[in-house]
Amino acid sequence: MNLSYWEHKTWLSEIDFGVIGSGIVGLSCALSLRKKYPKSKIVVFERGMLPSGASTKNAGFACFGSISEILDDLKNHSEEEVVQLVKNRVEGLKLLRNNLGDEQLDYKEYGGYELFTNEDTELFETCKSKIGFVNELLKPIFKAEVFSEKENYFGFNNIQQKLIYSKFEGQIDTGKMMLGLIKKASKENILILNSSEITNILDDGKAVSLQINSSENISVKKVFIANNGFAKQFLNEDVKPARAQVLVTRTIENLKIKGTFHLDKGYYYFRNIENRILFGGGRNLDFKTEETTEMELTQLVQDKLEQLLKTVILPHHSFEIENRWSGIMGIGKQKKPILKSVSENVFCGVRLGGMGVAIGSSIGNQLAEFG
């Protein structure tokens, strides 16, 4: 691709701040930079037609962690670290809601539920017995009891009789969220270049050379890596891609299911979108294959999602699938995101661990502080 004089001058020259990735973290970072540097030239580089990782492809859960996830985290982190993880997610969600407003987000607080399969009796009993302990642990954050038992009045089959409920969990419209961020960025004179994949980064200590689409090289003063699941190509850090596959049904008559739901230790998750069901997960069926940046679907996972819809979630409803897609998360051995200086003029905010909706705004703001 040969760029014209005008194209190069208007979009690709004299860039003060370059942000790689136009998802929640990238746009939040760019907006924070704009507040600090009102006259600077800020360009966001996005490899796809739309944000390519998980920001426009996630399930729209405004969540902070199910009880089984919190108990699992306590096996690998101290109580103080787990409380801080939850606190960061709660504060991040507040920040997102304050930035865009509940109307733009189409935020609904129907509550969240965790289901346990018939095979997970031991896990269910453990979680049930720890409700009081976890509630006490999280009371400084929520100032109230977080988890409680609920009857299965949704008609789910082949699960333990009771569900574990949290009234603080909500859901958003992921598309409206990202549209709101894009509009804010445009209003603040932040340039977003779609179909512009950064293929190489070179920091010589004075400026950073970025290679776009394996051809054009441009100079940027400072660069912020915010492409989460795709970050491994630039960073020697504990972050790797994790693909999540999702499907959405057509409209279902008399659907009584409302809320966000976690199943099988959080490896499956579903929610209502009005009178449809969005259902995703299943990477635990084949971790190695799902450790990829390829936006593909597999028969193994899609068949399992449909089977669980029929046998567990919608046993009393007929349904048809309308959409299927996949998104790419960034995960690692630790839940804590990676926020650091990579070199003199390159910085990163990655490894959101599937909690991008909750912490993306906060991580973007913190990433901008390196500027």
N, C-alpha and C positions, 0 to 999 in steps of 0.2 A: 504494500500500500504506500503510495507516494502522497504525502500531505501537501496541500497548497501552502503558500506563504501565509494566507489569511487564517487557515486552520491552525497552523503551528503558532502563530502570533497570539491568536485569541484564546486558545485552549491549553496549549502545551508549552508556553514559555513563561519565564519569571514566576514560577510557582513557589510560593512560600511553604505550603503544607500539602503533602500528598497523602491521601488515606486509601489504603487498599481494602476494599470491601464496602458495599453500600447497604449492609444489614443494620440491625439495631445498634451494634457497637460502633460501626464505622460512621453512621450518620450522627449518632449522639456525640462522638468524638469531634466531628466536623463542626457541629453546632456549638459545642463548648469552646473550641478554638476560635470561632467567630466572636463569641462574647469577649474573649481575651484580646483578640487582635482584629478590631473592626475593619481595618483597611487592608488586611492581608488577602492574598489570592489562595483560595483553598479549592483543591480538585480531588474528587472521590473517584477512584478507578474501580469499575465493576466488570468482572469477566463475562457476566451473562446479560441477557436482555432485561432481566429483573434480578434482584438479589439472589445469588445462586446457592447459598448454603442451606440455612434452615429458617431464616427470618421471615420469608413468605411461604414456607412450607410446613411450619410446625402446627401442632394441634390447637394452639391458642389457649393453653392452660396457664392461668394466673395462679401458680401454686408455689409452695415452699418446701414440699417434701411430705410423702405419706409416712405413717407411723413405722412401717416396716423399713423404709429407706432410712429414716432417722436412727432406728435401732441398729441397722447395718452400718451406718456411718460411725456409730459409737464403738464399733469393734476396731476401727482403724484410726479414729481420731479421739482426742480428749473431749470431755463434756464441754469445756470452754470453746473448743474449736467448732463443735457441732452447733452450739448455741449461736456462735458468730456466723456460721454458714446460713442458718435459718434467718438470723437478724438481717444479714446482707440481702437475702432474697425478699424479705418483707419490705425493707427500706427501698430496694430497687423497684418493686412493684408500685410503691407509693410515688416514687420519682416518675415512673412512666405515666401513671395516672395524672399526676400534677402537670407534666409536660404537655400531654395531648388532650386530657379530659376524658371522662367516662363516655361521653356521647360519641366522640371520634373513635374510641376503642370499641364501642358497643359492649362495654363491660357489664357482665351480669354475675352477681354473687349468689349462685344457686347452691354453693357448698360442694365439697369434695368427699368421695367415698372410696374406701379400699375394699375390694372383694378378695376372698381367699378360696382357692379351689378345694374340692373334697380331699385331694391328696395333701393339701397344706394344713392339715389339722394342727400339727405341732407349731408351725409358724403362727397360725391364728391364735392359738392358746397363749403363746408367748406375747404376741402383740396386745392381746386383750389384758393379760396380767400386768403389762407395763404401761397401760394408759395413764394411771395416776402418776407414775414416775416421770413420764415424758411431759405430761401437763405441768407438773411442778417445775420441770427443767425450763419449759418455754413460757412460764407465766410472766417473767420480767419483760418479755417481748409483747405478748398479746394482752396482758392484764386480765386474762380470763382463761377458762378451761378450753383447750383446743380440740381434743379428741374425745369421742364418746361412741357408744354402741348404738346401732340403728337396726330396725327390722328391715328385712328384704321385701319392701313393698313395691319393687319395680318388676317383679316377676322373673328374676334371673334364676336359671337352673344350674344344677351341678356345682354348687358352691356351698360354703359354710352358711349356717342359718342366719348369722348376724353380719352386718357390715360395720366398718369403723369409719366414723363420720367426722369431718371438720367443717364448721360453718364459715371459716375464713377463706375458703378456696373459691376462686372465681374463674370466669372464662372471658375471652376477648375475640374480636374478629381480627385475625392476623393480617388480612389484606388491608383493612381500614387503618390498622396501626401503622403499617409501613407507608401507606399513602399519606398519612398525616405527617410522618417524619420527612418524606420526600418533599411535600409541599412546604414544610418549614425550612428545609435546606434551600430550596429554590428561592423562597422569599428572602433568605439571608445571603443571597448571591453566592451560594456554594455550587460549584459546577460538578455535575455527576456525569461521568463518561461511561456509558454502558458498552458492552461488547469490547471492553478494553482490558484484556488479561495481562497482568504484570508477570513476566516470565523470568526476570532476573533483577536483582537489587545489588548495587555496588556503592558502598560508602567510602569515599576517599578522605574523609575527615573534614572536608570543607563543604561538600554537597553530596547528594545521592543521585546516582545514575539509575534510571528505571528503563527497562526494556519492555515495550508494549507489543503484545501479539507476536513475539519472537522477531521483531523487525526494528521498529522505530525506537531510538534512545533519546530520553529527555532528562533534563537536570531539575532536581527538586531540592530545596534547602533542608527540609525535614520530612521523614516518612513515618507513617503510623500503620502497622500491620494489624488489620481487624477482620481477617478472613477465616478465623476460627478453625473449622474442620479442614480447610485447605492450607493451613499455615505450615505444615511439615516441609513443604518445598523450600521455605525460606529459613526455617528455624531448627536448630539442634536442641529441641526441648521435648519434654514428656507431653506431647500432644499428638493425637492420631485421629483420623476420621472414623466416624461411626454412622453408617447409613440407617435411616429409619424409614420404613415403608408404611404408607397410609392408604386408606380407602374411605370413600363416603358413599352412603346409600342414597337412593332416590327418596322422595318424601314418603313417610310411612303414616298411614291413617291411625289416629287414636294413640299416638306414641306418648307414653306417660313418663319416659325417662328424661330427667332434667338434672344437669350437674356435670361434674368432671369425675371420672372413675379410673382407679388404678387396679390392675389385676396381675397376679403372678409376680410379686415383688417389684412391680412397676415396669416389667418388661413389655406389658401390654397396657394400653390406655385408650379410653373412649369417652365421648361426650355427645350431647345433643347439639346440633346446629338447627335451631327451630325444630322441625319435625323430621330431621334426618339424624343418622348416627355417623359420626366420624370415628374411625377405629384404626389404631396404628400400633407398631411395635414388632416383636418377633425376632429381633436380631440375636437373641439368645439361642435360637434354633441352629445358627451357624455363624458364630462370632467372626471367624476368619473371613468368610465371604463378605460379611457386612462391614468389614474394616476397609472401606473403599471410598473413593470420591466419585465413582460412577453413579449417575442418577438413573439407575435401572431398577426393575422389579424382578423378583424371583418367584417361581412357581411354589417353592417350598413355603415361603412366608405368606404369600397371598392365599394359598389354599388353607393354611392354618388360621388366618384371620377370618376367612369365610366360615370355617368349621366352628370357631368359637362364637361367631355371630349366631349361627344356627342353634348351637347346643347350650350356650350360656347366656348370651345377652338378649337375643330376640327369639327365644324358643316358641313364642306364641304369635309371631308376626311373619308374614312372608315379606321378602325384601328383594330389591335389585340394586346392583352396584352401579353408581353413576360415574365416579372418578377414582383414579388410582394415581399415586405419585410417590416419590421418595425425596428425602432431604438429607443433608449431611451435617452432623453435629461434630464438635471437637471435644474429645474426652482424654483422660489420662489416669494414672494411678491415684493421683490426688484430686479432690473435689475443688480445691482452691484454684481460681483462675491464675494464669501467668500474666503478670503485669510487670514489664521490665524494660530497661534500655538494652537493646541488642548491640548497638555500636554508638559512635558519637552522635549520629543524626538519625538513627533508626530505632523505633520503639514498638512494642507489641502489647496487645490486650487480647488474649486468646484462651482456649480451653474453658468453655463455659459449661461443660458437663451436662448438656441437655436442659439447662436452666436459663437460656438466652432471654426469654420473655421477662423473667424475674430480675435478672442482674445485668442485662445488656446495656441499659441506660446508664447505670452506675459505673460499669466497667468503661464505657465510652468516655464518661466525664473524667474518670481517673486517668485514662490513657492520655487525654488532652493535657493533663497537668505536666507531662514531660515536655510540652512545647514551649 
